[in-house]
């Protein structure tokens, strides 16, 4: 069956200013035309290599949009996965594919879709939603807060010497995609257990690691795969990189594009980075989508050798305050009443008693006077422990009603590792 974009080539579409888009659920029959619209919405071309994979990762049941006749003019999707949080994990809707056709912007279609999706996820008792924002100013008004911060790292490989006391042991070897995939699964789960912000990878999600169309390479090599063996021969780290060959009048000037480094031990992390920084013919390196607090900074003998360009990372949305807060652990005891302001979801808006003892929380609705007031957006920002309640208070985004409440909340919500999300969706 031809898609709606090619079904009637001679018939003009209805004038957008006269059309009345209708909220519509995607079905098996309409998924292809919906997916074509998603690709067009991101200014892309048809991706035959990834279409079947995309359908499995985001099946029709989680996809919807707005249509005019048979044509999709706005799209959105979600699928529920498990997100690692401090000391645990929580079911989380991975939101993606949000587009609005240019001719239908500024008509409230985005707001209608996002509100519909939030209501649906709430009704299904999904406690948290997450997304990557293509434009950073859009989602805060819907209660999404920046919960992880990413960065683009870059520097000269010749200036990347490690401190003399940084230990490396074992070895690194390049492997095939299939070999790396088998080795990466246990490493990923080991890291995820300690690293807030990471998603599980059920079903075909692991295949995203090996999809590598030529147009994604931007003149660089195909993706190359690494594993690190500890001293006893057990795999304890994995990585990927690309190489772009270049030369100048003085000789080689190649560039290494470093992918996510997942390591369950400090020596594996250091070893994988050292291998990539020492590649023959390389003179510069970069790593986009790295953690803003990337551990590499603490390995370098000269910290000025690393250029760090921070950016917003994963956005979270709290849909069930009690379930979300009770799903994570805490570093300090606390007894607080939080006023959560949420103009979008009445089910979230209100006061909550938060009692934390021995790392675990009990949360319930209450009518007691609040110790702190914060928005649903800012509760999402502090949820993974990467944004300090104290910093938001100094920015005027958290209000303190009881002296010492900010310090108490900041001590409880912090965590031993900054959150980081290497999973794109």
C-alpha positions as CSV (number, residue, x, y, z in Angstrom):
1,X,0.0,0.0,0.0
2,X,1.5,3.4,-1.0
3,X,2.1,5.9,1.7
4,X,-0.1,9.0,2.0
5,X,2.7,11.1,0.7
6,X,2.5,9.4,-2.7
7,X,-1.0,8.1,-3.0
8,X,-2.5,11.1,-4.9
9,X,0.3,13.0,-6.6
10,X,-2.1,15.1,-8.7
11,X,-4.4,16.1,-5.9
12,X,-3.4,19.2,-3.9
13,X,-3.6,18.9,-0.1
14,X,-6.2,20.8,1.9
15,X,-5.0,24.3,2.6
16,X,-3.4,24.1,6.0
17,X,-5.1,27.2,7.4
18,X,-8.5,25.7,6.7
19,X,-7.7,22.1,7.9
20,X,-8.7,20.7,11.2
21,X,-6.1,18.1,12.3
22,X,-7.5,15.1,14.2
23,X,-5.6,13.2,16.9
24,X,-5.1,9.7,15.6
25,X,-3.5,6.4,16.8
26,X,-1.1,4.7,14.5
27,X,-2.0,1.2,13.3
28,X,-0.1,-1.5,11.5
29,X,-1.4,-0.2,8.2
30,X,-0.5,3.5,8.9
31,X,2.9,3.0,10.6
32,X,4.9,3.4,7.4
33,X,3.3,6.7,6.3
34,X,3.6,7.9,9.9
35,X,7.3,7.0,10.0
36,X,7.9,8.7,6.7
37,X,6.5,11.8,8.2
38,X,8.8,11.5,11.2
39,X,11.9,11.3,8.9
40,X,10.7,14.3,6.9
41,X,10.1,16.2,10.1
42,X,13.7,15.9,11.0
43,X,14.7,16.9,7.5
44,X,15.9,13.5,6.7
45,X,15.6,11.0,3.8
46,X,14.1,7.6,3.7
47,X,16.2,5.2,5.9
48,X,15.5,1.7,4.5
49,X,18.3,0.2,6.6
50,X,16.7,1.2,9.8
51,X,12.9,1.1,9.1
52,X,12.3,-2.4,10.3
53,X,14.4,-1.8,13.4
54,X,12.5,1.4,14.2
55,X,9.2,-0.4,13.9
56,X,10.3,-2.9,16.5
57,X,11.7,-0.3,18.8
58,X,8.7,2.0,18.5
59,X,5.7,-0.2,17.6
60,X,2.4,1.2,16.5
61,X,0.8,0.9,19.9
62,X,3.0,3.7,21.3
63,X,2.8,5.9,18.2
64,X,0.2,8.6,17.4
65,X,-0.1,12.0,15.8
66,X,-2.5,14.4,14.1
67,X,-3.8,13.8,10.6
68,X,-5.5,15.8,7.9
69,X,-7.3,13.3,5.7
70,X,-4.7,10.6,5.3
71,X,-1.7,12.8,5.7
72,X,0.1,13.0,9.1
73,X,0.9,16.6,10.1
74,X,2.3,15.9,13.6
75,X,3.8,12.8,15.2
76,X,5.0,11.5,18.6
77,X,5.9,8.1,20.1
78,X,6.9,6.4,23.4
79,X,7.9,3.0,24.6
80,X,8.4,2.0,28.2
81,X,11.8,0.9,29.3
82,X,13.7,0.8,32.7
83,X,15.8,3.8,33.7
84,X,18.6,3.5,36.3
85,X,18.2,5.9,39.2
86,X,20.3,6.3,42.3
87,X,20.3,2.9,44.0
88,X,17.6,1.4,41.8
89,X,15.6,1.7,38.6
90,X,12.1,2.9,37.6
91,X,9.8,2.3,34.6
92,X,10.2,5.2,32.2
93,X,8.5,6.1,29.0
94,X,11.2,6.9,26.3
95,X,9.5,9.7,24.3
96,X,10.6,10.2,20.7
97,X,9.6,11.2,17.1
98,X,8.0,14.5,18.1
99,X,7.5,16.5,14.9
100,X,5.0,19.1,13.6
101,X,4.9,20.0,9.9
102,X,6.0,23.6,9.2
103,X,2.6,24.6,7.8
104,X,0.9,23.6,11.0
105,X,3.1,25.2,13.6
106,X,1.8,27.7,16.2
107,X,-1.6,26.1,16.2
108,X,-1.2,24.2,19.5
109,X,-0.6,20.8,17.9
110,X,2.5,20.2,19.9
111,X,0.8,21.1,23.2
112,X,-2.1,18.9,22.3
113,X,0.1,15.9,21.6
114,X,2.3,16.3,24.7
115,X,-0.7,16.7,27.0
116,X,-2.4,13.7,25.4
117,X,0.8,11.7,25.9
118,X,1.3,12.8,29.5
119,X,-2.4,12.0,30.3
120,X,-2.1,8.6,28.7
121,X,1.2,7.6,30.4
122,X,-0.3,8.8,33.8
123,X,-3.4,6.6,33.2
124,X,-1.1,3.7,32.5
125,X,0.7,4.3,35.8
126,X,4.1,5.0,34.2
127,X,5.9,7.1,36.9
128,X,8.5,8.9,34.7
129,X,9.0,10.0,31.1
130,X,12.2,11.0,29.3
131,X,13.2,12.6,26.0
132,X,16.1,14.1,24.1
133,X,15.2,17.6,23.0
134,X,16.1,18.7,19.5
135,X,15.4,22.2,20.6
136,X,16.1,23.0,24.2
137,X,13.5,25.6,24.9
138,X,10.4,23.6,24.1
139,X,9.7,21.1,26.9
140,X,10.2,22.9,30.2
141,X,6.6,24.3,30.0
142,X,5.3,20.7,30.0
143,X,7.2,19.9,33.2
144,X,10.3,18.3,31.7
145,X,13.6,19.2,33.4
146,X,17.2,18.7,32.4
147,X,18.3,15.7,34.6
148,X,21.6,14.9,32.9
149,X,24.2,17.2,31.3
150,X,26.3,16.1,28.3
151,X,29.3,17.6,26.7
152,X,31.5,17.5,23.6
153,X,35.1,16.9,24.6
154,X,38.0,17.6,22.3
155,X,41.8,18.0,22.5
156,X,45.2,17.1,21.1
157,X,46.3,13.5,21.5
158,X,49.8,14.7,22.1
159,X,48.7,16.7,25.1
160,X,46.7,13.9,26.6
161,X,49.2,12.3,29.0
162,X,47.7,10.7,32.1
163,X,48.9,11.4,35.7
164,X,51.7,9.1,36.6
165,X,49.7,7.3,39.3
166,X,46.8,6.3,36.9
167,X,46.9,2.6,36.8
168,X,46.2,0.6,33.6
169,X,46.4,-3.2,33.4
170,X,45.2,-5.9,31.1
171,X,44.7,-5.1,27.4
172,X,42.5,-3.7,24.7
173,X,41.7,-5.3,21.4
174,X,39.5,-4.4,18.4
175,X,36.7,-6.9,17.7
176,X,33.8,-7.4,15.3
177,X,30.4,-5.9,15.9
178,X,29.0,-9.3,16.9
179,X,31.9,-10.0,19.3
180,X,31.6,-6.6,20.9
181,X,27.8,-7.1,21.3
182,X,28.2,-10.3,23.2
183,X,30.8,-8.8,25.5
184,X,29.0,-5.5,26.0
185,X,25.8,-6.9,27.5
186,X,27.2,-7.9,31.0
187,X,29.4,-4.8,31.1
188,X,26.4,-2.5,30.3
189,X,24.3,-4.1,33.1
190,X,27.2,-3.8,35.6
191,X,27.7,-0.2,34.8
192,X,24.0,0.6,34.7
193,X,23.6,-0.8,38.3
194,X,25.8,2.0,39.5
195,X,25.2,4.8,37.0
196,X,22.0,6.8,37.2
197,X,20.5,7.8,33.9
198,X,21.1,4.7,31.8
199,X,18.3,2.7,30.1
200,X,18.0,-1.1,29.8
201,X,18.2,-2.5,26.3
202,X,15.5,-5.1,25.8
203,X,14.8,-6.8,22.5
204,X,16.5,-5.2,19.5
205,X,17.8,-2.1,21.3
206,X,21.3,-3.5,21.2
207,X,21.2,-3.4,17.4
208,X,21.3,0.4,17.5
209,X,25.0,-0.2,18.5
210,X,25.8,-1.8,15.1
211,X,23.6,0.2,12.6
212,X,26.1,2.2,10.6
213,X,24.9,3.6,7.3
214,X,27.5,5.4,5.2
215,X,25.7,8.8,5.5
216,X,26.1,8.7,9.3
217,X,29.9,8.6,9.0
218,X,30.6,12.1,7.7
219,X,33.8,11.1,6.0
220,X,35.0,9.0,8.9
221,X,35.6,5.3,9.0
222,X,33.0,2.7,9.8
223,X,32.4,2.3,13.5
224,X,35.2,0.2,15.2
225,X,34.6,-1.8,18.3
226,X,36.8,-2.3,21.4
227,X,36.8,-4.5,24.4
228,X,39.1,-4.3,27.5
229,X,40.3,-7.4,29.3
230,X,41.4,-7.2,32.9
231,X,44.6,-8.9,34.2
232,X,42.8,-12.2,34.5
233,X,41.3,-12.1,30.9
234,X,37.7,-11.1,31.8
235,X,36.0,-8.4,29.8
236,X,35.4,-5.4,32.0
237,X,35.0,-2.5,29.5
238,X,33.8,-1.8,25.9
239,X,34.1,1.2,23.6
240,X,33.6,2.3,20.0
241,X,35.4,4.9,17.8
242,X,35.7,6.2,14.3
243,X,38.8,7.5,12.6
244,X,39.1,10.3,10.0
245,X,42.3,10.2,8.1
246,X,44.0,13.5,7.3
247,X,47.4,14.9,6.5
248,X,49.1,18.3,6.5
249,X,52.6,19.6,5.5
250,X,54.1,18.2,8.7
251,X,52.6,14.7,8.4
252,X,49.6,12.9,9.8
253,X,46.7,14.9,11.2
254,X,44.1,12.2,11.8
255,X,41.1,12.6,14.2
256,X,39.6,10.0,16.5
257,X,35.9,10.3,17.2
258,X,35.4,8.5,20.6
259,X,32.1,6.9,21.4
260,X,30.7,6.0,24.8
261,X,33.2,4.3,27.1
262,X,31.5,1.8,29.3
263,X,33.8,0.3,32.0
264,X,33.0,-1.5,35.2
265,X,36.5,-0.8,36.7
266,X,38.7,2.3,36.8
267,X,41.5,0.5,35.0
268,X,39.2,-0.5,32.1
269,X,38.0,3.1,31.7
270,X,41.6,4.4,31.7
271,X,42.8,1.6,29.4
272,X,40.1,2.2,26.8
273,X,40.7,5.9,26.7
274,X,44.5,5.4,26.5
275,X,44.2,3.0,23.6
276,X,42.1,5.5,21.6
277,X,44.3,8.5,22.4
278,X,47.4,6.6,21.4
279,X,46.2,5.5,18.0
280,X,48.8,5.9,15.2
281,X,48.3,8.9,12.8
282,X,45.9,10.6,15.3
283,X,46.6,14.1,16.4
284,X,43.2,15.3,17.7
285,X,40.2,13.6,19.3
286,X,36.6,14.5,20.1
287,X,33.8,12.8,21.9
288,X,30.3,14.1,21.4
289,X,27.6,13.0,23.8
290,X,30.1,12.4,26.6
291,X,29.2,13.1,30.2
292,X,29.6,16.8,31.3
293,X,31.5,15.4,34.3
294,X,33.5,12.9,32.3
295,X,36.0,11.0,34.4
296,X,38.7,11.6,31.7
297,X,39.3,15.1,33.1
298,X,40.6,13.5,36.3
299,X,43.0,11.3,34.5
300,X,44.9,14.0,32.6
301,X,48.2,15.4,33.8
302,X,47.2,18.7,32.2
303,X,43.4,19.3,32.7
304,X,43.7,22.3,30.3
305,X,44.3,19.9,27.5
306,X,40.6,18.9,27.5
307,X,38.1,21.3,26.0
308,X,34.7,20.8,27.4
309,X,31.6,22.2,25.7
310,X,28.6,21.4,27.9
311,X,25.0,21.0,26.7
312,X,21.7,19.8,28.1
313,X,21.2,16.1,28.1
314,X,18.3,13.8,29.0
315,X,15.1,15.5,30.0
316,X,12.8,13.9,32.6
317,X,9.2,14.4,33.5
318,X,7.8,13.1,36.8
319,X,4.3,11.6,36.3
320,X,3.9,10.0,39.7
321,X,5.7,11.8,42.5
322,X,5.3,9.1,45.2
323,X,6.3,6.2,42.9
324,X,9.3,8.1,41.4
325,X,10.7,9.3,44.7
326,X,10.2,5.9,46.4
327,X,12.1,4.1,43.5
328,X,15.5,5.7,44.2
329,X,17.8,5.7,47.2
330,X,19.2,8.7,49.1
331,X,22.5,9.7,50.8
332,X,21.0,11.2,53.9
333,X,18.0,11.1,56.1
334,X,15.4,13.8,55.7
335,X,11.9,14.8,56.8
336,X,10.4,17.4,54.4
337,X,7.1,18.6,53.0
338,X,7.5,19.5,49.3
339,X,5.1,21.7,47.4
340,X,5.2,20.6,43.8
341,X,3.7,23.1,41.4
342,X,2.4,21.5,38.2
343,X,0.0,23.5,36.0
344,X,0.0,20.7,33.4
345,X,-0.9,17.6,35.5
346,X,-3.3,18.0,38.4
347,X,-2.4,14.5,39.5
348,X,1.1,15.8,40.3
349,X,0.4,19.2,41.6
350,X,0.2,19.4,45.4
351,X,2.0,18.8,48.7
352,X,4.0,15.7,49.6
353,X,5.4,14.4,52.8
354,X,8.9,13.0,52.1
355,X,10.4,11.0,54.9
356,X,13.8,9.4,54.2
357,X,15.5,6.9,56.6
358,X,18.4,4.6,55.9
359,X,18.4,5.6,52.2
360,X,14.8,4.8,51.5
361,X,11.8,7.2,51.1
362,X,8.2,7.1,52.1
363,X,6.1,9.6,50.2
364,X,2.4,10.6,50.8
365,X,0.1,13.4,50.1
366,X,-0.3,15.9,52.9
367,X,-1.9,19.1,53.9
368,X,1.0,20.2,56.1
369,X,2.7,23.5,55.4
370,X,5.6,23.1,52.9
371,X,9.2,23.3,53.7
372,X,10.2,23.8,50.0
373,X,8.3,24.8,46.9
374,X,9.5,23.7,43.5
375,X,8.1,23.1,40.1
376,X,7.5,19.7,38.5
377,X,10.3,20.6,36.1
378,X,12.8,21.3,38.9
379,X,11.8,18.1,40.8
380,X,12.7,16.2,37.6
381,X,16.0,18.1,37.3
382,X,17.1,17.0,40.8
383,X,15.7,13.5,40.6
384,X,18.8,11.7,39.4
385,X,21.1,13.6,41.7
386,X,23.0,15.6,39.1
387,X,21.5,19.0,39.8
388,X,21.7,20.4,43.3
389,X,18.6,21.6,45.1
390,X,21.0,24.3,46.5
391,X,22.0,25.5,43.0
392,X,18.3,25.8,42.0
393,X,17.6,27.7,45.2
394,X,20.3,30.1,44.4
395,X,18.9,30.5,41.0
396,X,15.5,31.4,42.5
397,X,13.8,28.2,41.2
398,X,13.3,26.6,44.6
399,X,11.8,28.5,47.5
400,X,12.7,27.7,51.1
401,X,9.9,28.2,53.7
402,X,11.7,26.4,56.6
403,X,15.3,27.4,57.5
404,X,17.7,24.6,56.6
405,X,15.3,22.8,54.3
406,X,17.4,23.4,51.2
407,X,20.5,22.0,52.9
408,X,18.6,19.0,54.1
409,X,17.1,18.3,50.6
410,X,20.4,18.9,48.8
411,X,22.2,16.4,51.1
412,X,19.5,13.7,50.5
413,X,19.0,14.1,46.8
414,X,22.7,14.1,45.8
415,X,24.5,11.0,44.7
416,X,28.0,9.4,44.4
417,X,28.0,9.5,40.6
418,X,26.8,12.2,38.3
419,X,24.0,10.9,36.1
420,X,24.8,10.2,32.5
421,X,22.8,8.8,29.6
422,X,24.6,7.2,26.6
423,X,21.3,5.9,25.1
424,X,19.8,7.8,22.2
425,X,16.2,7.2,21.1
